[in-house]
Amino acid sequence: MKKRFGYVRISSKDQNEARQIKNILNAGVNERDIYIDKQSGKNFDRPQYQALKDPSRLREGDTIVFDSITRMGRSMDDTLKEYRWFVENGINLEFIKEPMINTNSETDDVILKAIQQAVLVILTAFAEKERSDIRVRQAEGIEAAKKKGTKFGRPLKSLPEEWDELYLQWKNGQIKAIEFMELVEMKKSTFYKKVNEYELLNPKRSS
């Protein structure tokens, strides 16, 4: 019998996985079949992700549902490799936010598959660049703050991967603070703490 699984990934323990879980449950996945990792998407060395791929659990014709391609991974080359592995093994993939790259092991439409691969390359390239840009900006911000005499205690915890884009939308009035909190899955106290950290490290963006 073909099964539907769900995979959820959040970047840190400060985040909340509830929104992703809700979306995957709405996509018809049983809660007991959802696998959750709380770590970066820089590689695929994640315990729950690897557990899901176990051949004794995942079989040809099964489906894995992701909230977004970025929940699978942030590295372009590695994500493409994983995507192709699933296709080659007859595992269907569903991406709630990017249905145009959903796979179907029962179709042989070569043109459709080529288009999906092209879209996938673009999406994963943007995801990797965004992650790289955030790291560079954080490093530059820390260096600038140190030159001004700012003392750092414990290392600042990394921000959610989508933070940079959402912060700009918030500052430009495109979304409200409560929407920002929900999208990054943070409580109010944690959210404003992260805002203060971010603006300390990115003074140009906060102005």
N, C-alpha and C positions, 0 to 999 in steps of 0.2 A: 504494500500500500504506500502510495506517494505521500510524503510528509512536507509540512511547511515549518521552517525554522525562522527565527529572527535573531539578528545580531545588533547589539547596542554597544557603542563606545563613547565614553566621555574622557576628556583630557586629564582631569584631575579629580581628587576626592572631594574638592570644594563644589563640584558641579553636581547637578541632579539629573538622573537618567529618566525621570518620570515622563517627560514629553515624548522622547523617542519610544519608550515602551508603549505609551498610549497609541501612538501612530501605528506601531507594529501590531498591536492587538486589534486595532480597527481594520488592519489588512488581513485579518483572519488567522493570525498565529496564536496558538495556545500559550498562555503565560509560562508554562513549564518548559516550553521549547524555545525560550528566549535566552540567549547567551550574552553576558555583559562583561566588558573589560573597562577598567578605569585607568587608562594610561595613554600615552601619546600614540599618534598614528604614524610615527616616523618609520616603523618597520612592522613586521608581522609576527614578531616573537611575543605573542600575547597568549596567555594560558587558555582563556575561554574560546578565542578564535581558533586555536589549534585543536581544542577539544571538539569543536563543532565540525572540523574537517576530518575527524577520525572516520576511516572507512567503515567501521562497525556501526556508526551512527548515520552518516550521510551517504546516500546511495543515488544512483542514476535515476533521474526523474523527480527528485526532491527539489524543493525551492527554498532559497534563503532570502529573507526580506531585510533590507537596510533602509534606514530613514533617508540616507544620502550616500553618494559615492565617497564623500569625505569621511564617513563613519567606517568605511572599509579600510581606507588608508590615505596618507598624504604624500607618499612618494610616488611619482609618476611611473617610473620603471617597474617598481615592485607591485604597484596596484594593477598595472597592465598584465603583469605576469600572473598574478592571482586570478584576475578576471578570466584570462585565457585558460587557466587550469580548470576552473569551474565549467567553462564551455566545453572543453575537451573531454571532461568526465561526465557530461550530460546533466550537470546541476543547473537548474534555472535560477537566475538572479533577478530580484525585483528591487528597484530603487524608488521610494515613494516620491522624492523630490525631482528625480530625473528619469521618468518612465521611458524616455526615448532610448535609453541604453539597457532596458530590461532584455533578458535573453529568454529564448524558448528552444529547448532541445528538440522539439518536434518539427521545427521549420528548417528548410534547406535553402532559404532565400539568401543567396550570396550577396546581392546588392544591399539588402537590409543589414546584413552582418558587417559589411564594409562601412556603411554609414555609421553604424553603432560604434565601430572601432575608432572612426575618425572623431566622433563626438567625445568618446571616452578619453582620447589622447588630449583633446583641448581642455576638458574638465579637470583631468588629473594634473595637467601642466599648470593651470591656474591655481589649483590647490597647493601644489608644491611651492610655487613662487610666493603665494601668500604666506605660507609657513616660514619660508626663508626671509622674506621682508620683515616679518614680525621679529625674528631673532636678531636681525641686523639693527633694527630700530631700538630694540631693548638694550643691546650691547652699547650702542652709541649714547643712549640716554643715561645708562649707568656711568659711562666714562665722563660724560658732561657733568653729571651730578657730583662725581668724585672730585673733579677739578674745582667745583664751587665749594668744596669742603663738606659735602654731605657724607655722613657716616652711615654705613650699612651694617646691620646686625646679621640676623639670619638671612640667607639668600631668599630673594623674593620668589614666591611660587609663580610658575608660568601661568599666563592668561589663556583662556579658551581660544582655540584656533580662529574662531570667527569674530573675535573681539574687535579687532582693528576696524573692520568694515562697519560693524554695528555701532561702534563708538562714533564714527563719523556721521552715520545716519542720525544718531541721537543728538549730536551737537548741531546738526543742520536742521533739526526739528522734524525729521522725517518719521521718527518713532518716538514714543514717550518712554520715560525711565522704566515704567512698569513692564512695557513690552520688551525692553532691553533685558531686564532681569529674567523674564520668562524665556527668552530666546537663548540666553547663556546659562539658564537653569541655576540661578543663584538666589539666595535669600537676600533681603534688603541690606543687612549689615555687611555681609560679604561683598555684595555688589559695590557699595560705596567705598569700602576698603580698597577694592581693586581699582576703582576709578582714581582714588588718590595716588596709588602706586603708579598707575599708568601715566597720570599727568605729571608726576615727578620725573618720570623717565622720558616723557615725550612733551616737553614744554611747548614746542611749536604747534603741536596738534591741539593743545588745550586752550590756546589763545584765540 
